[in-house]
Amino acid sequence: MTARTAPFIEPGGSEVPVTRTIHWGRWISGTVALLLAAWLAWLFIDNPRLDWAKVGEYLFNGKILSGVWVTLEIAVLATAIGLALGVVLAVMRLSHNPVLRSLSWFYIWFFRGTPLLVQLIFWYNLAFLFPHLILKIPFTQVGVFWDTNQVMTGFTAAMLGLGLNLAAYFAETVRAGIQAVDEGQTDAAYALGMTPMKRMRYIVLPQALRIIIPPTGNEFISMLKTTSLVYVVAGNDLMTNASQIYKANNLIMELLIVASIWYMLMTAIATWLQTKLERRFGRDAVRLVRGGGLTGRLRGLAGSRTIDQGAGA
């Protein structure tokens, strides 16, 4: 182990030598790992059985780009469904009503306990159980009905299956965020006479966002890749279209690389957006804005309540 020195200037102006050790073990292990990674990458790059020209040719193929767009649509819509339903399930799980708590618990247990692939196939083949979907006024013949096969397309089955499954995971995330809010905030809302719904909407959920957003971003990033399971229901997503192409020309590895490049690009963009959101809500979580935020809301609600009481008197 050798050492090198670097001068350190004291406040008085004199130099004090500082010895810094060179860890040869770290340099050797890092170099070996780098060479191993480069060797593995070269095995793929220089493989004569891989046609990189075809990878470039299909990278911006119209069918591939259409699949990318469908993948984004499914991921965004499924995440929106999952988040909206997850908030409802989380509120039900924290409710004092035992029926609502039990229903929420059962939903979360069921959708987390069954494979996502099974759920997608189930929704896609829903017509075996219900050939028609009927919406009518109870005890009357007034209503509308649809052919289930026409409604439950690959896209619809994918969006519904992924969204309902994701809601079970979002419910636990939102519940943890709600429970992390300081009890003093809810006590203040109680003191102001706020209803449970207003308390949840104006006090608890806005503060829980800074805890909910990071795992929500992770779930969306995971959803981008999970959409590849839509392949089994022919949802016209990126993986489905890529598989249709390589089944026709037998360029299996080339099309898989094309799909991987697009998945990595979408993941990189989503990760960047998630970082921006985390920084934004992280600053808002510790910044006190005069006349705004929770303090402003409580003051405004307290003022309006005082005015109402004075008017009533």
Phi and psi in degrees as GROMACS dihedral restraints (atoms count N, CA, C in turn):
[ dihedral_restraints ]
;  ai    aj    ak    al  type     phi  dphi    fc
    3     4     5     6     1  -104.3    20    10
    4     5     6     7     1   171.2    20    10
    6     7     8     9     1  -139.1    20    10
    7     8     9    10     1   157.2    20    10
    9    10    11    12     1  -130.7    20    10
   10    11    12    13     1   154.0    20    10
   12    13    14    15     1  -113.3    20    10
   13    14    15    16     1   147.6    20    10
   15    16    17    18     1  -135.7    20    10
   16    17    18    19     1   133.3    20    10
   18    19    20    21     1   -71.3    20    10
   19    20    21    22     1   144.1    20    10
   21    22    23    24     1  -121.5    20    10
   22    23    24    25     1   124.1    20    10
   24    25    26    27     1   -89.6    20    10
   25    26    27    28     1   118.2    20    10
   27    28    29    30     1   -74.7    20    10
   28    29    30    31     1   163.3    20    10
   30    31    32    33     1   -57.2    20    10
   31    32    33    34     1   -29.4    20    10
   33    34    35    36     1   -76.2    20    10
   34    35    36    37     1   -12.0    20    10
   36    37    38    39     1   106.2    20    10
   37    38    39    40     1   -10.4    20    10
   39    40    41    42     1   -82.9    20    10
   40    41    42    43     1   149.7    20    10
   42    43    44    45     1   -93.7    20    10
   43    44    45    46     1   135.2    20    10
   45    46    47    48     1  -118.9    20    10
   46    47    48    49     1   120.6    20    10
   48    49    50    51     1   -68.1    20    10
   49    50    51    52     1   133.4    20    10
   51    52    53    54     1  -114.9    20    10
   52    53    54    55     1   123.9    20    10
   54    55    56    57     1   -94.2    20    10
   55    56    57    58     1   125.8    20    10
   57    58    59    60     1  -118.8    20    10
   58    59    60    61     1   125.6    20    10
   60    61    62    63     1   -81.4    20    10
   61    62    63    64     1   148.8    20    10
   63    64    65    66     1  -102.1    20    10
   64    65    66    67     1   117.7    20    10
   66    67    68    69     1   -88.0    20    10
   67    68    69    70     1    97.4    20    10
   69    70    71    72     1   -64.9    20    10
   70    71    72    73     1   -31.1    20    10
   72    73    74    75     1   -62.6    20    10
   73    74    75    76     1   -39.2    20    10
   75    76    77    78     1   -66.3    20    10
   76    77    78    79     1   -43.3    20    10
   78    79    80    81     1   -63.6    20    10
   79    80    81    82     1   -41.5    20    10
   81    82    83    84     1   -67.8    20    10
   82    83    84    85     1   -47.5    20    10
   84    85    86    87     1   -64.4    20    10
   85    86    87    88     1   -38.9    20    10
   87    88    89    90     1   -64.8    20    10
   88    89    90    91     1   -40.7    20    10
   90    91    92    93     1   -65.4    20    10
   91    92    93    94     1   -42.6    20    10
   93    94    95    96     1   -62.5    20    10
   94    95    96    97     1   -44.0    20    10
   96    97    98    99     1   -63.8    20    10
   97    98    99   100     1   -39.8    20    10
   99   100   101   102     1   -65.6    20    10
  100   101   102   103     1   -42.6    20    10
  102   103   104   105     1   -65.2    20    10
  103   104   105   106     1   -38.5    20    10
  105   106   107   108     1   -65.0    20    10
  106   107   108   109     1   -43.0    20    10
  108   109   110   111     1   -64.2    20    10
  109   110   111   112     1   -41.4    20    10
  111   112   113   114     1   -64.5    20    10
  112   113   114   115     1   -38.5    20    10
  114   115   116   117     1   -64.9    20    10
  115   116   117   118     1   -43.7    20    10
  117   118   119   120     1   -64.7    20    10
  118   119   120   121     1   -40.3    20    10
  120   121   122   123     1   -64.3    20    10
  121   122   123   124     1   -39.2    20    10
  123   124   125   126     1   -66.4    20    10
  124   125   126   127     1   -31.4    20    10
  126   127   128   129     1   -60.1    20    10
  127   128   129   130     1   -35.8    20    10
  129   130   131   132     1   -80.7    20    10
  130   131   132   133     1   -43.2    20    10
  132   133   134   135     1   -65.1    20    10
  133   134   135   136     1   -40.5    20    10
  135   136   137   138     1   -94.6    20    10
  136   137   138   139     1     9.8    20    10
  138   139   140   141     1   -70.7    20    10
  139   140   141   142     1   122.0    20    10
  141   142   143   144     1   -67.9    20    10
  142   143   144   145     1   -16.3    20    10
  144   145   146   147     1   -86.2    20    10
  145   146   147   148     1    -3.7    20    10
  147   148   149   150     1  -102.8    20    10
  148   149   150   151     1   125.5    20    10
  150   151   152   153     1   -99.0    20    10
  151   152   153   154     1    95.1    20    10
  153   154   155   156     1   -69.0    20    10
  154   155   156   157     1   -22.9    20    10
  156   157   158   159     1   -64.9    20    10
  157   158   159   160     1   -36.6    20    10
  159   160   161   162     1   -69.4    20    10
  160   161   162   163     1   -34.5    20    10
  162   163   164   165     1   -59.8    20    10
  163   164   165   166     1   -46.6    20    10
  165   166   167   168     1   -65.7    20    10
  166   167   168   169     1   -34.2    20    10
  168   169   170   171     1   -67.3    20    10
  169   170   171   172     1   -40.5    20    10
  171   172   173   174     1   -91.9    20    10
  172   173   174   175     1    -5.3    20    10
  174   175   176   177     1   -62.1    20    10
  175   176   177   178     1   -35.9    20    10
  177   178   179   180     1  -116.4    20    10
  178   179   180   181     1    28.8    20    10
  180   181   182   183     1   -63.5    20    10
  181   182   183   184     1   144.7    20    10
  183   184   185   186     1   -58.3    20    10
  184   185   186   187     1   -40.2    20    10
  186   187   188   189     1   -69.0    20    10
  187   188   189   190     1   -36.3    20    10
  189   190   191   192     1   -66.1    20    10
  190   191   192   193     1   -45.4    20    10
  192   193   194   195     1   -63.3    20    10
  193   194   195   196     1   -37.1    20    10
  195   196   197   198     1   -63.1    20    10
  196   197   198   199     1   -39.6    20    10
  198   199   200   201     1   -65.6    20    10
  199   200   201   202     1   -36.4    20    10
  201   202   203   204     1   -62.2    20    10
  202   203   204   205     1   -44.0    20    10
  204   205   206   207     1   -63.9    20    10
  205   206   207   208     1   -43.1    20    10
  207   208   209   210     1   -64.7    20    10
  208   209   210   211     1   -38.7    20    10
  210   211   212   213     1   -60.0    20    10
  211   212   213   214     1   -44.6    20    10
  213   214   215   216     1   -64.2    20    10
  214   215   216   217     1   -41.5    20    10
  216   217   218   219     1   -60.8    20    10
  217   218   219   220     1   -47.6    20    10
  219   220   221   222     1   -62.4    20    10
  220   221   222   223     1   -44.2    20    10
  222   223   224   225     1   -63.3    20    10
  223   224   225   226     1   -44.4    20    10
  225   226   227   228     1   -68.0    20    10
  226   227   228   229     1   -47.2    20    10
  228   229   230   231     1   -66.4    20    10
  229   230   231   232     1   -42.1    20    10
  231   232   233   234     1   -64.6    20    10
  232   233   234   235     1   -39.3    20    10
  234   235   236   237     1   -66.3    20    10
  235   236   237   238     1   -40.1    20    10
  237   238   239   240     1   -63.4    20    10
  238   239   240   241     1   -44.7    20    10
  240   241   242   243     1   -62.9    20    10
  241   242   243   244     1   -45.5    20    10
  243   244   245   246     1   -63.9    20    10
  244   245   246   247     1   -40.3    20    10
  246   247   248   249     1   -69.9    20    10
  247   248   249   250     1   -44.5    20    10
  249   250   251   252     1   -62.3    20    10
  250   251   252   253     1   -47.6    20    10
  252   253   254   255     1   -70.3    20    10
  253   254   255   256     1   -33.0    20    10
  255   256   257   258     1   -63.8    20    10
  256   257   258   259     1   -38.2    20    10
  258   259   260   261     1   -63.4    20    10
  259   260   261   262     1   -44.2    20    10
  261   262   263   264     1   -61.7    20    10
  262   263   264   265     1   -44.7    20    10
  264   265   266   267     1   -64.9    20    10
  265   266   267   268     1   -37.6    20    10
  267   268   269   270     1   -65.5    20    10
  268   269   270   271     1   -42.7    20    10
  270   271   272   273     1   -64.3    20    10
  271   272   273   274     1   -40.4    20    10
  273   274   275   276     1   -62.7    20    10
  274   275   276   277     1   -40.1    20    10
  276   277   278   279     1   -64.5    20    10
  277   278   279   280     1   -30.4    20    10
  279   280   281   282     1   -93.9    20    10
  280   281   282   283     1     2.0    20    10
  282   283   284   285     1   -71.4    20    10
  283   284   285   286     1   155.4    20    10
  285   286   287   288     1   -81.6    20    10
  286   287   288   289     1    -7.8    20    10
  288   289   290   291     1   -80.7    20    10
  289   290   291   292     1   117.4    20    10
  291   292   293   294     1   -65.4    20    10
  292   293   294   295     1   -29.5    20    10
  294   295   296   297     1   -67.3    20    10
  295   296   297   298     1   -46.0    20    10
  297   298   299   300     1   -63.7    20    10
  298   299   300   301     1   -41.5    20    10
  300   301   302   303     1   -61.3    20    10
  301   302   303   304     1   -42.0    20    10
  303   304   305   306     1   -68.0    20    10
  304   305   306   307     1   -42.4    20    10
  306   307   308   309     1   -63.1    20    10
  307   308   309   310     1   -43.0    20    10
  309   310   311   312     1   -63.6    20    10
  310   311   312   313     1   -44.4    20    10
  312   313   314   315     1   -60.3    20    10
  313   314   315   316     1   -43.3    20    10
  315   316   317   318     1   -64.7    20    10
  316   317   318   319     1   -42.4    20    10
  318   319   320   321     1   -59.6    20    10
  319   320   321   322     1   -49.5    20    10
  321   322   323   324     1   -62.5    20    10
  322   323   324   325     1   -43.7    20    10
  324   325   326   327     1   -62.9    20    10
  325   326   327   328     1   -42.4    20    10
  327   328   329   330     1   -67.8    20    10
  328   329   330   331     1   -49.5    20    10
  330   331   332   333     1   -75.4    20    10
  331   332   333   334     1   -24.9    20    10
  333   334   335   336     1   -83.6    20    10
  334   335   336   337     1   -18.3    20    10
  336   337   338   339     1   -93.0    20    10
  337   338   339   340     1   -12.8    20    10
  339   340   341   342     1  -110.4    20    10
  340   341   342   343     1   144.9    20    10
  342   343   344   345     1   -62.8    20    10
  343   344   345   346     1   141.7    20    10
  345   346   347   348     1   -62.1    20    10
  346   347   348   349     1   -36.7    20    10
  348   349   350   351     1   -61.3    20    10
  349   350   351   352     1   -41.1    20    10
  351   352   353   354     1   -63.4    20    10
  352   353   354   355     1   -41.0    20    10
  354   355   356   357     1   -63.7    20    10
  355   356   357   358     1   -41.8    20    10
  357   358   359   360     1   -62.5    20    10
  358   359   360   361     1   -44.7    20    10
  360   361   362   363     1   -65.2    20    10
  361   362   363   364     1   -37.2    20    10
  363   364   365   366     1   -61.2    20    10
  364   365   366   367     1   -50.3    20    10
  366   367   368   369     1   -65.2    20    10
  367   368   369   370     1   -35.8    20    10
  369   370   371   372     1   -67.7    20    10
  370   371   372   373     1   -29.0    20    10
  372   373   374   375     1  -106.6    20    10
  373   374   375   376     1    27.3    20    10
  375   376   377   378     1   -62.1    20    10
  376   377   378   379     1   -23.8    20    10
  378   379   380   381     1   -64.0    20    10
  379   380   381   382     1   -22.3    20    10
  381   382   383   384     1   -64.4    20    10
  382   383   384   385     1   -31.6    20    10
  384   385   386   387     1   -93.6    20    10
  385   386   387   388     1   -40.2    20    10
  387   388   389   390     1  -130.4    20    10
  388   389   390   391     1    92.7    20    10
  390   391   392   393     1   -60.6    20    10
  391   392   393   394     1   -29.1    20    10
  393   394   395   396     1  -130.9    20    10
  394   395   396   397     1   143.1    20    10
  396   397   398   399     1  -100.5    20    10
  397   398   399   400     1   121.0    20    10
  399   400   401   402     1  -116.9    20    10
  400   401   402   403     1   132.8    20    10
  402   403   404   405     1  -127.9    20    10
  403   404   405   406     1   110.7    20    10
  405   406   407   408     1  -145.4    20    10
  406   407   408   409     1   166.0    20    10
  408   409   410   411     1   -71.7    20    10
  409   410   411   412     1   130.2    20    10
  411   412   413   414     1   -56.1    20    10
  412   413   414   415     1   140.4    20    10
  414   415   416   417     1    65.7    20    10
  415   416   417   418     1    18.8    20    10
  417   418   419   420     1  -134.1    20    10
  418   419   420   421     1   174.1    20    10
  420   421   422   423     1  -105.3    20    10
  421   422   423   424     1    14.0    20    10
  423   424   425   426     1   -91.3    20    10
  424   425   426   427     1   122.8    20    10
  426   427   428   429     1   167.1    20    10
  427   428   429   430     1  -168.5    20    10
  429   430   431   432     1  -131.6    20    10
  430   431   432   433     1   158.0    20    10
  432   433   434   435     1  -142.6    20    10
  433   434   435   436     1   155.0    20    10
  435   436   437   438     1  -129.1    20    10
  436   437   438   439     1   152.1    20    10
  438   439   440   441     1   -74.0    20    10
  439   440   441   442     1   122.7    20    10
  441   442   443   444     1   -61.2    20    10
  442   443   444   445     1   -37.1    20    10
  444   445   446   447     1   -63.9    20    10
  445   446   447   448     1   -31.1    20    10
  447   448   449   450     1   -78.6    20    10
  448   449   450   451     1   -31.2    20    10
  450   451   452   453     1   -80.9    20    10
  451   452   453   454     1   -46.8    20    10
  453   454   455   456     1   -87.6    20    10
  454   455   456   457     1    68.8    20    10
  456   457   458   459     1   -76.7    20    10
  457   458   459   460     1   176.9    20    10
  459   460   461   462     1   -60.6    20    10
  460   461   462   463     1   -40.4    20    10
  462   463   464   465     1   -64.5    20    10
  463   464   465   466     1   -47.1    20    10
  465   466   467   468     1   -64.6    20    10
  466   467   468   469     1   -43.6    20    10
  468   469   470   471     1   -62.8    20    10
  469   470   471   472     1   -39.0    20    10
  471   472   473   474     1   -66.2    20    10
  472   473   474   475     1   -47.6    20    10
  474   475   476   477     1   -62.1    20    10
  475   476   477   478     1   -45.0    20    10
  477   478   479   480     1   -69.2    20    10
  478   479   480   481     1   -46.2    20    10
  480   481   482   483     1   -63.4    20    10
  481   482   483   484     1   -46.4    20    10
  483   484   485   486     1   -67.5    20    10
  484   485   486   487     1   -40.3    20    10
  486   487   488   489     1   -66.0    20    10
  487   488   489   490     1   -45.8    20    10
  489   490   491   492     1   -66.6    20    10
  490   491   492   493     1   -36.8    20    10
  492   493   494   495     1   -68.0    20    10
  493   494   495   496     1   -42.2    20    10
  495   496   497   498     1   -66.9    20    10
  496   497   498   499     1   -29.5    20    10
  498   499   500   501     1   -59.8    20    10
  499   500   501   502     1   -35.2    20    10
  501   502   503   504     1   -64.5    20    10
  502   503   504   505     1   -36.9    20    10
  504   505   506   507     1   -78.2    20    10
  505   506   507   508     1   -38.6    20    10
  507   508   509   510     1   -63.3    20    10
  508   509   510   511     1   -34.8    20    10
  510   511   512   513     1   -58.7    20    10
  511   512   513   514     1   -43.0    20    10
  513   514   515   516     1   -70.2    20    10
  514   515   516   517     1   -35.9    20    10
  516   517   518   519     1   -64.1    20    10
  517   518   519   520     1   -46.8    20    10
  519   520   521   522     1   -66.3    20    10
  520   521   522   523     1   -39.4    20    10
  522   523   524   525     1   -61.2    20    10
  523   524   525   526     1   -42.8    20    10
  525   526   527   528     1   -64.1    20    10
  526   527   528   529     1   -39.1    20    10
  528   529   530   531     1   -65.5    20    10
  529   530   531   532     1   -40.6    20    10
  531   532   533   534     1   -65.8    20    10
  532   533   534   535     1   -43.2    20    10
  534   535   536   537     1   -70.0    20    10
  535   536   537   538     1   -19.0    20    10
  537   538   539   540     1   -79.9    20    10
  538   539   540   541     1   -13.4    20    10
  540   541   542   543     1   -69.7    20    10
  541   542   543   544     1   134.9    20    10
  543   544   545   546     1   -57.9    20    10
  544   545   546   547     1   136.8    20    10
  546   547   548   549     1   -65.0    20    10
  547   548   549   550     1   -23.8    20    10
  549   550   551   552     1   -61.6    20    10
  550   551   552   553     1   -29.5    20    10
  552   553   554   555     1   -67.2    20    10
  553   554   555   556     1   -44.3    20    10
  555   556   557   558     1   -69.8    20    10
  556   557   558   559     1   -33.4    20    10
  558   559   560   561     1   -63.6    20    10
  559   560   561   562     1   -39.7    20    10
  561   562   563   564     1   -64.0    20    10
  562   563   564   565     1   -39.3    20    10
  564   565   566   567     1   -66.2    20    10
  565   566   567   568     1   -39.9    20    10
  567   568   569   570     1   -58.4    20    10
  568   569   570   571     1   -44.5    20    10
  570   571   572   573     1   -62.9    20    10
  571   572   573   574     1   -29.2    20    10
  573   574   575   576     1   -83.9    20    10
  574   575   576   577     1    -2.1    20    10
  576   577   578   579     1    77.9    20    10
  577   578   579   580     1    24.1    20    10
  579   580   581   582     1   -74.3    20    10
  580   581   582   583     1   143.1    20    10
  582   583   584   585     1   -71.2    20    10
  583   584   585   586     1   158.9    20    10
  585   586   587   588     1   -56.2    20    10
  586   587   588   589     1   -36.3    20    10
  588   589   590   591     1   -67.3    20    10
  589   590   591   592     1   -44.7    20    10
  591   592   593   594     1   -66.5    20    10
  592   593   594   595     1   -38.1    20    10
  594   595   596   597     1   -61.9    20    10
  595   596   597   598     1   -41.5    20    10
  597   598   599   600     1   -70.1    20    10
  598   599   600   601     1   -38.9    20    10
  600   601   602   603     1   -75.4    20    10
  601   602   603   604     1   -42.8    20    10
  603   604   605   606     1   -98.2    20    10
  604   605   606   607     1   -22.3    20    10
  606   607   608   609     1  -112.0    20    10
  607   608   609   610     1   -54.4    20    10
  609   610   611   612     1   -78.1    20    10
  610   611   612   613     1   -55.2    20    10
  612   613   614   615     1   -60.5    20    10
  613   614   615   616     1   -43.3    20    10
  615   616   617   618     1   -58.7    20    10
  616   617   618   619     1   -35.8    20    10
  618   619   620   621     1   -77.3    20    10
  619   620   621   622     1   -29.9    20    10
  621   622   623   624     1   -73.3    20    10
  622   623   624   625     1   -15.6    20    10
  624   625   626   627     1   -59.1    20    10
  625   626   627   628     1   -38.6    20    10
  627   628   629   630     1   -65.5    20    10
  628   629   630   631     1   -21.1    20    10
  630   631   632   633     1   -92.0    20    10
  631   632   633   634     1   -30.6    20    10
  633   634   635   636     1   -79.6    20    10
  634   635   636   637     1   -35.0    20    10
  636   637   638   639     1   -62.0    20    10
  637   638   639   640     1   -46.7    20    10
  639   640   641   642     1   -56.8    20    10
  640   641   642   643     1   -50.5    20    10
  642   643   644   645     1   -67.8    20    10
  643   644   645   646     1   -26.6    20    10
  645   646   647   648     1   -65.5    20    10
  646   647   648   649     1   -42.0    20    10
  648   649   650   651     1   -61.8    20    10
  649   650   651   652     1   -40.3    20    10
  651   652   653   654     1   -63.4    20    10
  652   653   654   655     1   -39.6    20    10
  654   655   656   657     1   -65.9    20    10
  655   656   657   658     1   -37.6    20    10
  657   658   659   660     1   -66.5    20    10
  658   659   660   661     1   -41.5    20    10
  660   661   662   663     1   -61.9    20    10
  661   662   663   664     1   -41.9    20    10
  663   664   665   666     1   -65.1    20    10
  664   665   666   667     1   -35.5    20    10
  666   667   668   669     1   -64.0    20    10
  667   668   669   670     1   -35.4    20    10
  669   670   671   672     1   -56.8    20    10
  670   671   672   673     1   -38.7    20    10
  672   673   674   675     1   -85.1    20    10
  673   674   675   676     1   -30.1    20    10
  675   676   677   678     1   -66.9    20    10
  676   677   678   679     1   -24.0    20    10
  678   679   680   681     1   -60.2    20    10
  679   680   681   682     1   -16.2    20    10
  681   682   683   684     1   -62.4    20    10
  682   683   684   685     1   -21.7    20    10
  684   685   686   687     1   -68.6    20    10
  685   686   687   688     1   -17.6    20    10
  687   688   689   690     1   -61.8    20    10
  688   689   690   691     1   -14.6    20    10
  690   691   692   693     1   -51.0    20    10
  691   692   693   694     1   -34.6    20    10
  693   694   695   696     1   -74.5    20    10
  694   695   696   697     1   -17.7    20    10
  696   697   698   699     1  -114.6    20    10
  697   698   699   700     1    13.7    20    10
  699   700   701   702     1    52.8    20    10
  700   701   702   703     1    58.9    20    10
  702   703   704   705     1   -88.3    20    10
  703   704   705   706     1     8.5    20    10
  705   706   707   708     1    61.6    20    10
  706   707   708   709     1    27.3    20    10
  708   709   710   711     1   -83.7    20    10
  709   710   711   712     1  -172.8    20    10
  711   712   713   714     1   -59.9    20    10
  712   713   714   715     1   -48.1    20    10
  714   715   716   717     1   -67.3    20    10
  715   716   717   718     1   -38.7    20    10
  717   718   719   720     1   -62.5    20    10
  718   719   720   721     1   -47.6    20    10
  720   721   722   723     1   -66.4    20    10
  721   722   723   724     1   -39.1    20    10
  723   724   725   726     1   -62.7    20    10
  724   725   726   727     1   -40.8    20    10
  726   727   728   729     1   -67.2    20    10
  727   728   729   730     1   -35.8    20    10
  729   730   731   732     1   -65.0    20    10
  730   731   732   733     1   -35.8    20    10
  732   733   734   735     1   -70.9    20    10
  733   734   735   736     1   -46.7    20    10
  735   736   737   738     1   -73.5    20    10
  736   737   738   739     1   -18.9    20    10
  738   739   740   741     1   -71.5    20    10
  739   740   741   742     1   -25.7    20    10
  741   742   743   744     1   -86.0    20    10
  742   743   744   745     1   -35.2    20    10
  744   745   746   747     1  -115.1    20    10
  745   746   747   748     1    -1.9    20    10
  747   748   749   750     1    65.6    20    10
  748   749   750   751     1    18.7    20    10
  750   751   752   753     1   -90.7    20    10
  751   752   753   754     1    66.4    20    10
  753   754   755   756     1   -65.3    20    10
  754   755   756   757     1   -54.5    20    10
  756   757   758   759     1   -65.9    20    10
  757   758   759   760     1   -38.9    20    10
  759   760   761   762     1   -61.7    20    10
  760   761   762   763     1   -44.8    20    10
  762   763   764   765     1   -71.2    20    10
  763   764   765   766     1   -32.6    20    10
  765   766   767   768     1   -65.9    20    10
  766   767   768   769     1   -37.2    20    10
  768   769   770   771     1   -66.5    20    10
  769   770   771   772     1   -40.9    20    10
  771   772   773   774     1   -59.6    20    10
  772   773   774   775     1   -47.2    20    10
  774   775   776   777     1   -62.3    20    10
  775   776   777   778     1   -40.5    20    10
  777   778   779   780     1   -63.9    20    10
  778   779   780   781     1   -40.0    20    10
  780   781   782   783     1   -61.1    20    10
  781   782   783   784     1   -43.3    20    10
  783   784   785   786     1   -69.3    20    10
  784   785   786   787     1   -39.5    20    10
  786   787   788   789     1   -61.7    20    10
  787   788   789   790     1   -42.4    20    10
  789   790   791   792     1   -66.2    20    10
  790   791   792   793     1   -37.0    20    10
  792   793   794   795     1   -66.0    20    10
  793   794   795   796     1   -45.5    20    10
  795   796   797   798     1   -63.6    20    10
  796   797   798   799     1   -39.8    20    10
  798   799   800   801     1   -63.9    20    10
  799   800   801   802     1   -41.1    20    10
  801   802   803   804     1   -62.7    20    10
  802   803   804   805     1   -43.2    20    10
  804   805   806   807     1   -65.5    20    10
  805   806   807   808     1   -43.8    20    10
  807   808   809   810     1   -64.2    20    10
  808   809   810   811     1   -36.8    20    10
  810   811   812   813     1   -65.3    20    10
  811   812   813   814     1   -41.0    20    10
  813   814   815   816     1   -62.8    20    10
  814   815   816   817     1   -43.8    20    10
  816   817   818   819     1   -64.7    20    10
  817   818   819   820     1   -38.9    20    10
  819   820   821   822     1   -62.3    20    10
  820   821   822   823     1   -41.2    20    10
  822   823   824   825     1   -61.4    20    10
  823   824   825   826     1   -41.3    20    10
  825   826   827   828     1   -62.0    20    10
  826   827   828   829     1   -43.7    20    10
  828   829   830   831     1   -64.5    20    10
  829   830   831   832     1   -42.1    20    10
  831   832   833   834     1   -62.7    20    10
  832   833   834   835     1   -41.2    20    10
  834   835   836   837     1   -65.9    20    10
  835   836   837   838     1   -40.4    20    10
  837   838   839   840     1   -63.2    20    10
  838   839   840   841     1   -51.2    20    10
  840   841   842   843     1   -73.4    20    10
  841   842   843   844     1   -25.4    20    10
  843   844   845   846     1   -66.1    20    10
  844   845   846   847     1   -40.8    20    10
  846   847   848   849     1   -67.3    20    10
  847   848   849   850     1   -41.9    20    10
  849   850   851   852     1   -66.5    20    10
  850   851   852   853     1   -27.0    20    10
  852   853   854   855     1   -70.1    20    10
  853   854   855   856     1   -28.0    20    10
  855   856   857   858     1  -111.3    20    10
  856   857   858   859     1    -1.6    20    10
  858   859   860   861     1   -99.5    20    10
  859   860   861   862     1   130.6    20    10
  861   862   863   864     1   -99.2    20    10
  862   863   864   865     1   115.3    20    10
  864   865   866   867     1   -98.1    20    10
  865   866   867   868     1   121.7    20    10
  867   868   869   870     1   -65.2    20    10
  868   869   870   871     1   129.8    20    10
  870   871   872   873     1    76.9    20    10
  871   872   873   874     1     4.0    20    10
  873   874   875   876     1  -131.9    20    10
  874   875   876   877     1  -172.2    20    10
  876   877   878   879     1    64.1    20    10
  877   878   879   880     1  -156.3    20    10
  879   880   881   882     1   -64.7    20    10
  880   881   882   883     1   -41.5    20    10
  882   883   884   885     1   -60.2    20    10
  883   884   885   886     1   -45.7    20    10
  885   886   887   888     1   -63.7    20    10
  886   887   888   889     1   -38.8    20    10
  888   889   890   891     1   -65.9    20    10
  889   890   891   892     1   -44.5    20    10
  891   892   893   894     1   -63.6    20    10
  892   893   894   895     1   -41.5    20    10
  894   895   896   897     1   -63.7    20    10
  895   896   897   898     1   -42.9    20    10
  897   898   899   900     1   -64.0    20    10
  898   899   900   901     1   -42.9    20    10
  900   901   902   903     1   -66.2    20    10
  901   902   903   904     1   -39.4    20    10
  903   904   905   906     1   -64.9    20    10
  904   905   906   907     1   -40.8    20    10
  906   907   908   909     1   -64.2    20    10
  907   908   909   910     1   -44.0    20    10
  909   910   911   912     1   -65.8    20    10
  910   911   912   913     1   -34.8    20    10
  912   913   914   915     1   -67.4    20    10
  913   914   915   916     1   -38.9    20    10
  915   916   917   918     1   -64.0    20    10
  916   917   918   919     1   -41.7    20    10
  918   919   920   921     1   -63.2    20    10
  919   920   921   922     1   -41.5    20    10
  921   922   923   924     1   -63.1    20    10
  922   923   924   925     1   -41.8    20    10
  924   925   926   927     1   -65.0    20    10
  925   926   927   928     1   -40.1    20    10
  927   928   929   930     1   -64.3    20    10
  928   929   930   931     1   -38.9    20    10
  930   931   932   933     1   -66.8    20    10
  931   932   933   934     1   -38.4    20    10
  933   934   935   936     1   -66.8    20    10
  934   935   936   937     1   -33.4    20    10
